[in-house]
Amino acid sequence: MKSYRKELWFEATQRRQIIHITPKIEECLRESEIKEGLCLVNAMHITASVFINDNESGLHSDYEKWLEKLAPEKPYDQYAHNGYEDNADAHLKRTVMGREVVVAVTNGQLDFGPWESIFYYELDGLRQKRALVKIIGE
């Protein structure tokens, strides 16, 4: 069995930003030369998420509005965690959105359903962050 590992780095220009990363993951898959197996993509930061859904801007806007209702960023003093940093809301939002995705690899391709794409969701941006890509198989 072969194994491939790569870190992808991101610099979000906003505090919260959804970044379409499917093309980067497909590039990793080509580099790996793995034809049958599994591809794991996970956020390497507790205030970021990796998720699969439709690449549609309205849906992305809906995520932002919905998550902001669940865990509003402000006022900062509503959270016991906030002290040194003001990112308690980002931790809570990440819990809802999840840490990672796993996609089957079939015939050298990501085995997606219709409309599926992979996204990195930065929830406490304006600095460098990363995601891990781990592909195993033959």
Residue frames relative to the residue before (quaternion, step in Angstrom):
aa qw qx qy qz dx dy dz
M 1.0000 0.0000 0.0000 0.0000 0.00 0.00 0.00
K 0.3103 -0.7417 0.5688 0.1736 3.56 -1.03 0.87
S 0.1407 -0.7659 0.6225 0.0778 3.51 -1.30 0.49
Y 0.0756 -0.7812 0.6196 0.0022 3.57 -1.03 0.87
R 0.0120 -0.7923 0.6097 -0.0209 3.58 -1.02 0.85
K 0.1256 0.7747 -0.6128 0.0923 3.55 -0.99 0.88
E 0.2711 -0.7298 0.6016 0.1790 3.55 -1.12 0.72
L 0.1892 -0.7540 0.6215 0.0972 3.54 -0.98 0.93
W 0.2133 -0.7946 0.5613 0.0905 3.56 -0.80 1.05
F 0.1007 -0.7872 0.6081 0.0180 3.53 -1.10 0.85
E 0.1202 -0.7422 0.6533 0.0890 3.52 -1.24 0.60
A 0.1892 -0.7995 0.5635 0.0868 3.55 -0.11 1.30
T 0.3505 -0.7560 0.5228 0.1797 3.56 -0.91 0.96
Q 0.7224 0.3075 -0.2099 0.5827 3.57 1.35 -0.04
R 0.6523 -0.4967 0.3776 0.4304 3.57 -1.23 0.28
R 0.7826 0.0854 -0.0444 0.6151 3.58 0.98 -0.85
Q 0.1377 0.7921 -0.5732 0.1584 3.53 -0.79 1.08
I 0.2509 -0.7411 0.6060 0.1435 3.54 -1.01 0.91
I 0.1027 -0.8016 0.5890 0.0016 3.57 -0.76 1.14
H 0.3488 -0.7293 0.5542 0.1981 3.57 -0.74 1.12
I 0.0407 -0.8452 0.5325 -0.0209 3.60 -0.48 1.17
T 0.3237 0.7689 -0.5048 0.2220 3.63 1.18 0.13
P 0.6647 0.4974 -0.3407 0.4412 3.66 0.78 -0.82
K 0.6425 0.5130 -0.3270 0.4660 3.62 1.02 -0.72
I 0.6520 0.4994 -0.3154 0.4754 3.59 1.03 -0.77
E 0.6344 0.5183 -0.3259 0.4719 3.61 1.01 -0.75
E 0.6187 0.5246 -0.3347 0.4796 3.59 1.10 -0.69
C 0.6312 0.5198 -0.3264 0.4742 3.59 0.98 -0.80
L 0.6436 0.5283 -0.3215 0.4509 3.58 0.95 -0.87
R 0.6408 0.5067 -0.3244 0.4769 3.60 0.98 -0.81
E 0.6469 0.5224 -0.3140 0.4583 3.61 0.95 -0.89
S 0.6662 0.5349 -0.3018 0.4231 3.58 0.99 -0.84
E 0.2230 -0.7991 0.5077 0.2323 3.57 1.19 -0.71
I 0.4279 0.6767 -0.4768 0.3627 3.59 1.20 0.49
K 0.2467 -0.8023 0.5353 0.0944 3.56 -0.84 1.04
E 0.7853 0.1191 -0.0419 0.6061 3.59 1.12 -0.70
G 0.4766 0.6706 -0.4686 0.3218 3.58 -0.69 1.02
L 0.5402 -0.5884 0.4862 0.3543 3.51 -1.17 -0.75
C 0.1776 -0.7617 0.6168 0.0879 3.53 -1.17 0.74
L 0.1286 -0.7743 0.6188 0.0318 3.55 -0.72 1.17
V 0.0004 -0.7574 0.6529 0.0071 3.56 -1.04 0.83
N 0.1029 0.8147 -0.5644 0.0846 3.58 -0.64 1.07
A 0.5219 -0.6123 0.5033 0.3154 3.49 -1.22 0.68
M 0.2952 -0.7654 0.5511 0.1528 3.56 -0.98 0.87
H 0.6741 0.4128 -0.2810 0.5443 3.58 1.28 0.40
I 0.5167 -0.6858 0.4346 0.2717 3.56 -0.97 0.90
T 0.7107 0.3938 -0.2558 0.5239 3.60 1.25 -0.15
A 0.6465 0.4326 -0.3415 0.5275 3.56 1.09 0.78
S 0.2064 -0.7754 0.5896 0.0925 3.54 -1.25 0.50
V 0.1601 -0.7057 0.6696 0.1670 3.52 -1.36 0.34
F 0.0744 0.8081 -0.5775 0.0893 3.57 -0.79 1.00
I 0.3281 -0.7060 0.5897 0.2147 3.54 -1.34 0.30
N 0.2981 0.7204 -0.5989 0.1830 3.53 -0.99 0.90
D 0.7432 -0.3857 0.3204 0.4429 3.53 -1.36 -0.27
N 0.3624 -0.7104 0.5587 0.2279 3.60 -1.01 0.79
E 0.3591 0.7195 -0.4908 0.3353 3.54 0.44 1.29
S 0.4759 -0.7285 0.4166 0.2630 3.58 -0.59 1.18
G 0.6145 0.5468 -0.3597 0.4406 3.62 1.03 -0.65
L 0.6434 0.5075 -0.3142 0.4792 3.56 1.00 -0.83
H 0.6458 0.5176 -0.3234 0.4586 3.59 0.94 -0.84
S 0.6338 0.5122 -0.3165 0.4856 3.58 1.04 -0.74
D 0.6317 0.5322 -0.3217 0.4629 3.57 1.05 -0.79
Y 0.6030 0.5447 -0.3550 0.4622 3.60 1.02 -0.77
E 0.6729 0.5150 -0.2995 0.4385 3.55 0.81 -1.05
K 0.6820 0.4817 -0.2907 0.4672 3.61 0.85 -0.94
W 0.6685 0.5136 -0.2958 0.4492 3.57 0.91 -0.95
L 0.6875 0.4745 -0.2876 0.4685 3.58 0.85 -0.96
E 0.6329 0.5293 -0.3358 0.4544 3.59 1.04 -0.72
K 0.6230 0.5130 -0.3392 0.4834 3.61 1.12 -0.57
L 0.6694 0.5094 -0.2947 0.4534 3.59 0.99 -0.85
A 0.7993 0.0053 0.0593 0.5980 3.58 0.93 -0.98
P 0.1424 -0.8302 0.5329 0.0806 3.60 0.25 1.22
E 0.5532 -0.6273 0.4418 0.3243 3.54 -1.04 0.83
K 0.8083 0.1597 -0.0444 0.5649 3.59 0.87 -0.98
P 0.5344 -0.1427 -0.8311 -0.0575 1.53 -2.24 1.07
Y 0.5814 -0.6303 0.3994 0.3242 3.53 -1.01 0.87
D 0.6808 0.5229 -0.3005 0.4157 3.58 1.01 -0.75
Q 0.4889 0.6521 -0.4462 0.3696 3.62 1.21 0.14
Y 0.7168 0.4252 -0.2329 0.5013 3.58 1.27 -0.35
A 0.4663 -0.6777 0.4995 0.2717 3.56 -0.96 0.90
H 0.6130 0.5785 -0.3442 0.4136 3.61 1.10 -0.67
N 0.6407 0.5482 -0.3408 0.4157 3.60 0.96 -0.80
G 0.2164 0.7225 -0.6202 0.2157 3.49 -0.89 1.06
Y 0.7898 0.2177 -0.0905 0.5663 3.53 0.21 -1.33
E 0.7799 0.1356 -0.0698 0.6070 3.59 1.03 -0.82
D 0.3763 -0.7221 0.5369 0.2207 3.56 -1.26 0.39
N 0.4713 0.7279 -0.3814 0.3202 3.59 1.03 0.77
A 0.2442 0.7898 -0.5330 0.1801 3.62 1.12 0.47
D 0.6266 0.5449 -0.3456 0.4371 3.59 0.98 -0.77
A 0.6307 0.5402 -0.3323 0.4472 3.61 1.02 -0.74
H 0.6233 0.5295 -0.3355 0.4676 3.59 1.03 -0.75
L 0.6811 0.4875 -0.2853 0.4659 3.58 0.91 -0.92
K 0.6442 0.5176 -0.3164 0.4658 3.59 0.96 -0.85
R 0.6397 0.5266 -0.3253 0.4557 3.59 0.98 -0.79
T 0.6091 0.5576 -0.3525 0.4402 3.58 1.03 -0.74
V 0.6671 0.4925 -0.2873 0.4794 3.58 1.02 -0.82
M 0.7385 0.4423 -0.2293 0.4544 3.60 0.86 -0.97
G 0.4791 -0.6960 0.4240 0.3260 3.59 1.16 -0.43
R 0.5312 -0.6684 0.4544 0.2542 3.51 -1.32 0.46
E 0.8424 0.0279 0.0725 0.5332 3.59 0.87 -0.95
V 0.2174 -0.7152 0.6386 0.1828 3.47 -1.46 0.08
V 0.1579 -0.7332 0.6510 0.1171 3.52 -1.31 0.50
V 0.0632 -0.7913 0.6082 -0.0060 3.55 -0.85 1.04
A 0.4562 -0.6600 0.5233 0.2872 3.56 -1.00 0.84
V 0.2308 -0.7262 0.6305 0.1475 3.54 -1.22 0.65
T 0.0393 0.7936 -0.5999 0.0938 3.55 -0.70 1.16
N 0.8384 -0.0296 -0.0277 0.5436 3.58 -0.75 1.08
G 0.7018 -0.5052 0.2602 0.4297 3.56 0.99 0.89
Q 0.6541 0.4755 -0.3065 0.5021 3.58 1.27 0.29
L 0.5164 -0.5703 0.5192 0.3721 3.56 -1.25 0.43
D 0.3128 -0.7841 0.5169 0.1418 3.56 -0.67 1.14
F 0.0447 0.8391 -0.5307 0.1110 3.55 0.39 1.35
G 0.4371 -0.6015 0.5858 0.3224 3.47 -1.39 0.27
P 0.7262 -0.4120 0.2964 0.4637 3.59 -1.26 0.09
W 0.8663 0.1480 -0.1457 0.4542 3.56 -1.09 0.92
E 0.5045 0.6724 -0.4358 0.3217 3.63 1.17 -0.07
S 0.0411 0.7536 -0.6540 0.0508 3.51 -1.15 0.86
I 0.4040 -0.6956 0.5403 0.2468 3.56 -1.27 0.43
F 0.0788 -0.8008 0.5937 -0.0031 3.54 -1.02 0.94
Y 0.2675 -0.6809 0.6558 0.1867 3.50 -1.29 0.62
Y 0.1188 -0.8026 0.5836 0.0335 3.58 -0.70 1.09
E 0.1779 -0.7839 0.5912 0.0668 3.53 -0.36 1.28
L 0.1352 -0.8281 0.5434 0.0277 3.57 -0.72 1.10
D 0.7640 0.1591 -0.1191 0.6138 3.59 1.31 -0.07
G 0.0733 0.8912 -0.4404 0.0805 3.52 0.79 1.13
L 0.5553 0.6115 -0.4912 0.2766 3.46 -1.37 -0.62
R 0.7187 0.2609 -0.2570 0.5910 3.54 1.18 0.70
Q 0.6371 -0.5454 0.3734 0.3966 3.58 -1.23 0.33
K 0.0034 -0.7644 0.6439 -0.0314 3.51 -1.11 0.89
R 0.2039 -0.8020 0.5531 0.0965 3.57 -1.24 0.30
A 0.2026 -0.7228 0.6448 0.1441 3.48 -1.39 0.36
L 0.3470 -0.7192 0.5683 0.1984 3.54 -1.20 0.64
V 0.1234 -0.7449 0.6512 0.0760 3.54 -1.06 0.87
K 0.0251 0.7795 -0.6231 0.0585 3.58 -0.75 1.10
I 0.0241 -0.7940 0.6064 -0.0351 3.56 -0.65 1.16
I 0.0152 -0.7882 0.6151 -0.0151 3.56 -0.90 0.99
G 0.4322 0.6874 -0.5167 0.2716 3.54 -1.12 0.64
E 0.5672 -0.5775 0.4685 0.3538 3.52 -1.29 -0.48
